[in-house]
Amino acid sequence: MLYDVFPLIALWMITAFVCLQAMARFGKLDATRAPWWEQLALLAVTAAYFVISWTRIGQTIGMRAWRLKLLRKNGERIEVWRALARFFLALVSLLIAGIGFWWALFDAQKRTLHDRVCGTVMMRLNI
């Protein structure tokens, strides 16, 4: 996950810049706090990064570095709805002390809780 933070930081900076430009244009620039729609835009950009990566090639930049690929249990690429569900379940899991990630330590197949719920598996590539 640490590797994926770097491209996300760039995407977040671009998103924040666009939001600041929009606020300045409409005269609602307030440097003390970000509006709710800016937070929503940042969440949408983050979700898009993961969903597009998982559905197109099955890997994020961080997963490529560790030679991991996300697939359905039957070995096929995951669909957009399954990727969205996995993203939001993983997000909830992180917010609750990472409990869904800790689940993998006790799972016989080493799957996280969001992988188990969404029917996905993380495969190690032997390249």
C-alpha positions as CSV (number, residue, x, y, z in Angstrom):
1,M,0.0,0.0,0.0
2,L,2.9,2.3,0.7
3,Y,3.9,2.3,-3.0
4,D,0.4,3.3,-4.1
5,V,0.5,6.4,-1.9
6,F,3.0,8.1,-4.3
7,P,0.8,8.2,-7.4
8,L,-2.1,9.0,-5.2
9,I,-0.4,12.1,-3.7
10,A,0.1,13.4,-7.3
11,L,-3.6,12.7,-8.1
12,W,-4.7,14.4,-4.8
13,M,-2.6,17.5,-5.5
14,I,-4.1,17.8,-9.0
15,T,-7.6,17.3,-7.6
16,A,-7.0,19.9,-4.8
17,F,-5.7,22.4,-7.3
18,V,-8.8,22.0,-9.5
19,C,-11.0,22.4,-6.5
20,L,-9.2,25.5,-5.3
21,Q,-9.5,27.0,-8.8
22,A,-13.2,26.3,-8.7
23,M,-13.6,27.9,-5.3
24,A,-11.6,30.9,-6.3
25,R,-13.6,31.3,-9.5
26,F,-16.9,31.2,-7.7
27,G,-15.7,33.4,-4.8
28,K,-16.0,30.8,-2.1
29,L,-12.3,30.4,-1.3
30,D,-11.9,29.6,2.4
31,A,-8.4,28.6,3.5
32,T,-9.5,27.4,6.9
33,R,-11.3,24.2,5.7
34,A,-12.0,22.2,2.7
35,P,-15.6,21.9,1.5
36,W,-17.4,18.6,1.6
37,W,-17.4,18.3,-2.2
38,E,-13.6,18.6,-2.3
39,Q,-13.3,15.7,0.2
40,L,-15.8,13.7,-2.0
41,A,-13.6,14.5,-5.1
42,L,-10.5,13.2,-3.3
43,L,-12.3,10.0,-2.4
44,A,-13.6,9.6,-5.9
45,V,-10.1,10.1,-7.4
46,T,-8.7,7.5,-4.9
47,A,-11.5,5.0,-5.8
48,A,-10.9,5.6,-9.5
49,Y,-7.2,4.9,-9.2
50,F,-7.8,1.5,-7.5
51,V,-10.8,0.5,-9.6
52,I,-9.2,1.3,-12.9
53,S,-6.0,-0.4,-12.0
54,W,-7.7,-3.6,-10.7
55,T,-10.2,-3.9,-13.6
56,R,-7.8,-3.1,-16.5
57,I,-4.6,-5.0,-15.5
58,G,-5.4,-6.4,-12.1
59,Q,-2.6,-4.5,-10.5
60,T,-1.8,-1.1,-8.9
61,I,1.7,0.3,-9.1
62,G,2.4,-1.1,-5.6
63,M,1.1,-4.5,-6.6
64,R,3.4,-4.6,-9.7
65,A,6.5,-4.0,-7.5
66,W,5.6,-7.0,-5.4
67,R,4.4,-9.1,-8.4
68,L,0.9,-9.4,-7.1
69,K,-2.3,-9.5,-9.2
70,L,-5.9,-9.3,-8.1
71,L,-8.3,-11.8,-9.7
72,R,-11.6,-13.4,-9.1
73,K,-11.6,-16.8,-7.5
74,N,-12.0,-18.4,-11.0
75,G,-8.9,-16.6,-12.3
76,E,-10.7,-14.0,-14.4
77,R,-10.3,-10.2,-14.1
78,I,-12.7,-8.5,-11.7
79,E,-15.6,-6.4,-12.8
80,V,-16.1,-2.7,-11.9
81,W,-18.8,-3.3,-9.4
82,R,-16.7,-6.0,-7.6
83,A,-13.7,-3.6,-7.6
84,L,-15.8,-0.8,-6.1
85,A,-17.2,-3.1,-3.4
86,R,-13.6,-4.2,-2.6
87,F,-12.4,-0.7,-2.4
88,F,-15.1,0.5,0.0
89,L,-14.9,-2.6,2.1
90,A,-11.1,-2.2,2.4
91,L,-11.7,1.5,3.3
92,V,-14.1,0.6,6.1
93,S,-11.7,-2.1,7.2
94,L,-8.9,0.5,7.5
95,L,-11.1,2.8,9.5
96,I,-11.8,0.1,11.9
97,A,-8.2,-0.5,13.0
98,G,-7.4,-2.5,9.8
99,I,-9.4,-5.5,11.1
100,G,-10.1,-6.8,7.6
101,F,-6.4,-6.8,6.8
102,W,-5.6,-8.5,10.1
103,W,-8.1,-11.2,9.1
104,A,-5.5,-12.5,6.6
105,L,-3.2,-13.6,9.4
106,F,-5.8,-16.1,10.6
107,D,-7.3,-17.1,7.3
108,A,-6.3,-20.5,6.0
109,Q,-6.0,-19.0,2.4
110,K,-4.4,-15.8,3.7
111,R,-7.3,-13.7,2.2
112,T,-8.3,-10.4,3.7
113,L,-11.9,-10.0,4.8
114,H,-12.8,-7.8,1.8
115,D,-11.3,-10.3,-0.6
116,R,-13.3,-13.1,1.0
117,V,-16.6,-11.0,0.8
118,C,-15.9,-9.9,-2.8
119,G,-14.7,-13.3,-4.1
120,T,-11.3,-12.1,-5.1
121,V,-7.8,-13.5,-4.5
122,M,-4.4,-12.0,-4.6
123,M,-2.1,-14.1,-6.8
124,R,1.7,-13.9,-6.7
125,L,3.2,-13.8,-10.2
126,N,6.2,-16.0,-11.0
127,I,8.0,-13.8,-13.5
